[in-house]
Every structure is written in structure tokens, then in C-alpha cells.
Amino acid sequence: MKSKRILGGIAAVAISLNLGACAKTAPAAAAPVEPKPAVEEAPAAVPLKPVSENTERVFVEGVAGGVMLQTVQLEAEVVSVDQEKRAAVLRGPEGNEVTVQVGEGAVNFYQVKVGSRVSVKMARELVIYVADEDEEAGEDGSAAVAAGAKKGESPAGVVVASSKVTSKISSMDVEARTATLKFEDGKEETFNVRPDVDMTKYSVGQDVVFLITEMLALEVKKI
């Protein structure tokens, strides 16, 4: 089975920079009476490295569920910086832009300048399995951990987030080889079942668990 709605979260930055369809053009700001030195703007000049993306799927034959690992690596350029608001606009290789907000914990944000290159690495792991009928799936939830570079080093940071979502099998169509899952918010979604899975081994009411782990790493390069 494949999740159509679970994936997301901290990978939004990488996805926004990767997809040309999501391209945004930053609105032109009205000229202030007095220029603010905290804001710098400059167009991208040197071509950025192309996006590298890879997806792997692993499953045990005959067992519903499996593991999907997706990795994305790209390079973006800082086109504007606002030190007061601790915000920067990044432009991806397709020309689309995204604004990122940086917390006080990023002590090296002052080093980020217009024209800086940012290496963006994203990894996303999705594990799906059907819980045994006598197994308690446990509570859903999420957690995140962030780490940054030490003061004085090149700006960098890593965010790792994990979450758990549990659904129930509300119906199955053996002939069409589909299973409909109902989530806690009441929404239902229908998923295709692999040909090697014996659907008669599963029943309505069983829990289907989604475990999602996402890692987003940003590193500012000197050019």
C-alpha cells in the first residue's frame, strides 16, 4: 500500500524549491524613504547544481505494507536576507523561491549573505504495516529534534522529525485488490494492494500504522 496524504512536514522547504510548478516570484517591495541595510537583494548569477532525487521501496513478499525511502539533494541561492526578521529567501535550480524563517538558536545567521549557496538535503522514510488483531497500536504523535552549528562556524542545521499515524481497515475489495482505510479525522482513502499479498489474511477493523521519519539538512557554502 502507498500513502497519498501522510507525507509532508519539514520537507516542505525542499519540495518548494524542487517543484517548478510551485514557483513563486517575490513581490517587488516599495522603495522606502530610508534604505534598510538589514535587507539585501541580488539576482542569481551562477547556475545551480541540478536536483538529485532517489526513491527506494522495500517489502517482504506476501506481507502487506513495506518501507519507502526518498532522498532529495539540491542547491539553492540566497537572494535576500532580513537580519532583523531572521528571514531569508532561497531560489532553487528551477528558479522558484521559498522564504525560510530562522530561530534564535541559529547563532550564525549573521553570516548568511545574498549570493550564499545553500545545500539542501532531505530524507524521508515511510514505514507501513498492518498490526496483528491482538496488538495494541499505541497512541499517535510526533516529535522533532533540531541541531545547529557552533558559534563562529559556517551556518548549518539539521531537523529530524518523526510521527505516527494509525488508521483502520474499513473495507476491502478482493477482486479490485483495494483496501479502504479510515483515519482518526474521519477521512477515508482507498489504496491499491500488491498482487503478492493474500488479502484473505487481513480483516476489516485491523489497524494500519504509518511511521514517518523526515530529515532536513541545510548548509551554507562559501563561493
MIZAFI-488841 format. One record per residue (C-alpha): z negated, x, y negated; residue number from 1. Coordinates in Angstrom, 3 decimals, decimal comma. Layout:
// MIZAFI-488841
{r {Z; X; Y}; NUM}
...
This chain:
// MIZAFI-488841
{r {0,000; 0,000; 0,000}; 1}
{r {0,603; 1,139; -3,559}; 2}
{r {-1,407; 0,247; -6,637}; 3}
{r {0,638; -1,153; -9,515}; 4}
{r {-2,162; -1,609; -12,029}; 5}
{r {-5,035; 0,725; -11,238}; 6}
{r {-3,642; 3,979; -12,639}; 7}
{r {-4,337; 4,812; -16,265}; 8}
{r {-7,272; 6,084; -18,282}; 9}
{r {-7,364; 9,599; -19,655}; 10}
{r {-3,776; 10,272; -18,559}; 11}
{r {-2,533; 8,128; -21,457}; 12}
{r {-2,039; 11,208; -23,637}; 13}
{r {0,177; 12,951; -21,092}; 14}
{r {2,115; 9,771; -20,334}; 15}
{r {2,703; 9,033; -24,034}; 16}
{r {4,143; 12,492; -24,546}; 17}
{r {6,225; 12,322; -21,372}; 18}
{r {7,992; 8,963; -21,692}; 19}
{r {10,804; 8,838; -24,194}; 20}
{r {10,643; 5,027; -24,185}; 21}
{r {7,221; 5,240; -25,775}; 22}
{r {8,416; 7,446; -28,614}; 23}
{r {6,757; 6,916; -31,939}; 24}
{r {7,711; 8,190; -35,348}; 25}
{r {4,754; 8,918; -37,583}; 26}
{r {4,946; 6,790; -40,748}; 27}
{r {5,541; 8,725; -43,938}; 28}
{r {2,382; 8,888; -46,000}; 29}
{r {2,489; 8,050; -49,695}; 30}
{r {2,190; 11,127; -51,895}; 31}
{r {-1,439; 11,406; -53,045}; 32}
{r {-2,372; 12,167; -56,601}; 33}
{r {-4,051; 15,365; -55,412}; 34}
{r {-2,809; 17,027; -52,207}; 35}
{r {-5,399; 17,272; -49,424}; 36}
{r {-5,424; 20,754; -47,907}; 37}
{r {-7,005; 19,349; -44,719}; 38}
{r {-3,699; 17,704; -43,755}; 39}
{r {-0,769; 19,895; -42,739}; 40}
{r {2,670; 18,723; -41,641}; 41}
{r {5,719; 20,515; -40,279}; 42}
{r {8,651; 19,560; -38,030}; 43}
{r {9,083; 21,000; -34,550}; 44}
{r {11,401; 24,002; -34,543}; 45}
{r {11,430; 25,907; -31,245}; 46}
{r {12,421; 23,772; -28,205}; 47}
{r {9,503; 22,803; -25,992}; 48}
{r {9,390; 23,500; -22,287}; 49}
{r {10,710; 20,597; -20,134}; 50}
{r {8,361; 18,293; -18,282}; 51}
{r {7,395; 19,269; -14,747}; 52}
{r {6,304; 16,344; -12,562}; 53}
{r {5,491; 16,077; -8,869}; 54}
{r {4,219; 13,265; -6,640}; 55}
{r {2,921; 13,640; -3,090}; 56}
{r {1,899; 10,898; -0,662}; 57}
{r {-0,195; 11,449; 2,454}; 58}
{r {-1,150; 8,847; 5,044}; 59}
{r {-2,214; 8,535; 8,660}; 60}
{r {0,389; 6,736; 10,750}; 61}
{r {-0,770; 3,268; 11,698}; 62}
{r {-3,646; 3,226; 9,173}; 63}
{r {-3,354; 1,127; 6,023}; 64}
{r {-3,812; 2,973; 2,755}; 65}
{r {-3,441; 6,662; 2,030}; 66}
{r {-3,575; 9,247; -0,728}; 67}
{r {-1,222; 9,742; -3,668}; 68}
{r {-1,419; 12,868; -5,836}; 69}
{r {0,577; 13,053; -9,058}; 70}
{r {0,747; 16,113; -11,293}; 71}
{r {2,402; 16,408; -14,686}; 72}
{r {2,711; 19,522; -16,834}; 73}
{r {4,319; 19,658; -20,247}; 74}
{r {4,181; 21,412; -23,589}; 75}
{r {3,614; 19,709; -26,935}; 76}
{r {3,604; 20,907; -30,527}; 77}
{r {1,035; 20,118; -33,203}; 78}
{r {2,942; 18,505; -36,081}; 79}
{r {-0,028; 17,505; -38,251}; 80}
{r {-3,753; 18,245; -38,395}; 81}
{r {-6,551; 16,483; -40,263}; 82}
{r {-9,659; 18,621; -40,022}; 83}
{r {-11,818; 16,048; -41,834}; 84}
{r {-10,949; 13,267; -39,404}; 85}
{r {-10,727; 15,737; -36,492}; 86}
{r {-7,331; 14,322; -35,526}; 87}
{r {-4,027; 15,914; -34,592}; 88}
{r {-0,547; 14,544; -33,935}; 89}
{r {1,239; 16,054; -30,928}; 90}
{r {5,003; 15,930; -30,357}; 91}
{r {6,250; 16,066; -26,775}; 92}
{r {9,508; 17,549; -25,399}; 93}
{r {11,277; 14,192; -25,738}; 94}
{r {10,415; 14,024; -29,451}; 95}
{r {7,824; 11,267; -29,091}; 96}
{r {4,436; 11,633; -30,751}; 97}
{r {0,838; 10,721; -29,988}; 98}
{r {-2,337; 11,075; -32,047}; 99}
{r {-5,396; 12,587; -30,380}; 100}
{r {-8,948; 12,362; -31,707}; 101}
{r {-11,256; 15,307; -31,060}; 102}
{r {-15,039; 15,001; -30,867}; 103}
{r {-17,646; 17,232; -32,481}; 104}
{r {-18,066; 19,069; -29,199}; 105}
{r {-14,709; 20,796; -29,718}; 106}
{r {-16,180; 23,620; -31,823}; 107}
{r {-12,853; 25,482; -32,042}; 108}
{r {-10,828; 22,638; -33,523}; 109}
{r {-10,663; 24,541; -36,818}; 110}
{r {-8,267; 26,975; -35,096}; 111}
{r {-5,678; 24,264; -34,442}; 112}
{r {-2,799; 24,639; -36,885}; 113}
{r {0,552; 22,994; -37,488}; 114}
{r {3,044; 24,615; -35,138}; 115}
{r {0,462; 25,376; -32,451}; 116}
{r {1,679; 24,775; -28,917}; 117}
{r {-0,492; 22,697; -26,619}; 118}
{r {-0,224; 22,995; -22,848}; 119}
{r {-0,951; 19,617; -21,249}; 120}
{r {-1,756; 19,422; -17,554}; 121}
{r {-2,576; 16,163; -15,821}; 122}
{r {-3,503; 15,496; -12,221}; 123}
{r {-4,193; 12,058; -10,800}; 124}
{r {-5,387; 11,299; -7,285}; 125}
{r {-5,460; 7,804; -5,848}; 126}
{r {-7,146; 7,099; -2,518}; 127}
{r {-6,745; 3,644; -0,959}; 128}
{r {-8,460; 2,480; 2,227}; 129}
{r {-9,461; -0,742; 3,946}; 130}
{r {-13,197; -0,910; 4,572}; 131}
{r {-14,449; -1,937; 8,010}; 132}
{r {-15,647; -5,521; 8,221}; 133}
{r {-19,266; -4,373; 8,688}; 134}
{r {-19,041; -1,703; 5,992}; 135}
{r {-20,502; -2,215; 2,526}; 136}
{r {-18,005; -1,062; -0,069}; 137}
{r {-20,715; -0,398; -2,669}; 138}
{r {-20,622; -1,005; -6,401}; 139}
{r {-17,608; -0,345; -8,591}; 140}
{r {-17,945; 2,004; -11,538}; 141}
{r {-16,608; 5,002; -13,415}; 142}
{r {-17,795; 8,355; -14,718}; 143}
{r {-16,359; 11,153; -16,845}; 144}
{r {-17,201; 14,802; -17,458}; 145}
{r {-15,814; 16,917; -20,311}; 146}
{r {-15,910; 20,664; -20,933}; 147}
{r {-14,538; 22,815; -23,748}; 148}
{r {-14,021; 26,432; -24,673}; 149}
{r {-16,851; 28,510; -26,132}; 150}
{r {-17,044; 29,002; -29,872}; 151}
{r {-14,539; 31,573; -31,053}; 152}
{r {-12,245; 31,274; -28,035}; 153}
{r {-8,838; 29,630; -28,093}; 154}
{r {-9,201; 25,840; -28,280}; 155}
{r {-9,134; 24,244; -24,836}; 156}
{r {-10,734; 21,386; -22,974}; 157}
{r {-10,839; 19,589; -19,652}; 158}
{r {-11,773; 15,981; -18,954}; 159}
{r {-12,314; 14,715; -15,416}; 160}
{r {-12,835; 11,001; -14,825}; 161}
{r {-13,415; 9,103; -11,611}; 162}
{r {-13,627; 5,406; -10,914}; 163}
{r {-13,899; 2,984; -8,024}; 164}
{r {-12,301; -0,454; -7,824}; 165}
{r {-12,834; -2,849; -4,939}; 166}
{r {-10,611; -5,814; -4,066}; 167}
{r {-10,440; -8,270; -1,188}; 168}
{r {-7,550; -9,293; 1,020}; 169}
{r {-6,901; -12,909; 0,019}; 170}
{r {-3,794; -13,473; 2,165}; 171}
{r {-1,294; -11,675; 4,388}; 172}
{r {2,312; -12,397; 5,332}; 173}
{r {3,088; -10,575; 8,580}; 174}
{r {6,797; -11,480; 8,557}; 175}
{r {7,321; -10,343; 4,965}; 176}
{r {4,892; -7,450; 5,529}; 177}
{r {2,916; -8,062; 2,349}; 178}
{r {-0,783; -8,366; 1,558}; 179}
{r {-2,247; -10,067; -1,494}; 180}
{r {-5,396; -8,553; -2,981}; 181}
{r {-7,839; -10,286; -5,300}; 182}
{r {-9,741; -8,174; -7,818}; 183}
{r {-13,100; -8,807; -9,461}; 184}
{r {-11,464; -10,135; -12,628}; 185}
{r {-9,849; -12,882; -10,547}; 186}
{r {-6,331; -11,491; -10,748}; 187}
{r {-4,254; -11,210; -7,591}; 188}
{r {-1,481; -8,785; -6,749}; 189}
{r {0,828; -8,570; -3,761}; 190}
{r {1,566; -5,202; -2,137}; 191}
{r {4,075; -4,110; 0,475}; 192}
{r {2,641; -2,845; 3,781}; 193}
{r {4,173; 0,169; 5,519}; 194}
{r {6,237; -0,591; 8,662}; 195}
{r {3,972; 1,564; 10,861}; 196}
{r {0,822; -0,449; 10,078}; 197}
{r {-0,233; -3,148; 12,572}; 198}
{r {-1,262; -5,941; 10,220}; 199}
{r {-2,975; -7,901; 13,025}; 200}
{r {-5,764; -5,292; 12,923}; 201}
{r {-6,755; -6,478; 9,451}; 202}
{r {-8,054; -9,830; 8,268}; 203}
{r {-8,489; -11,922; 5,145}; 204}
{r {-11,748; -11,127; 3,374}; 205}
{r {-11,791; -7,399; 4,122}; 206}
{r {-12,405; -5,045; 1,202}; 207}
{r {-9,668; -2,707; -0,015}; 208}
{r {-11,102; 0,193; -2,024}; 209}
{r {-9,299; 2,212; -4,698}; 210}
{r {-10,771; 5,605; -5,622}; 211}
{r {-9,166; 7,176; -8,689}; 212}
{r {-9,745; 10,698; -9,973}; 213}
{r {-7,953; 11,955; -13,087}; 214}
{r {-7,962; 15,376; -14,732}; 215}
{r {-6,512; 16,123; -18,160}; 216}
{r {-6,486; 19,700; -19,446}; 217}
{r {-5,395; 20,778; -22,928}; 218}
{r {-4,987; 24,384; -24,040}; 219}
{r {-3,735; 25,597; -27,413}; 220}
{r {-1,315; 28,533; -27,151}; 221}
{r {-0,632; 31,118; -29,804}; 222}
{r {3,056; 31,504; -30,678}; 223}
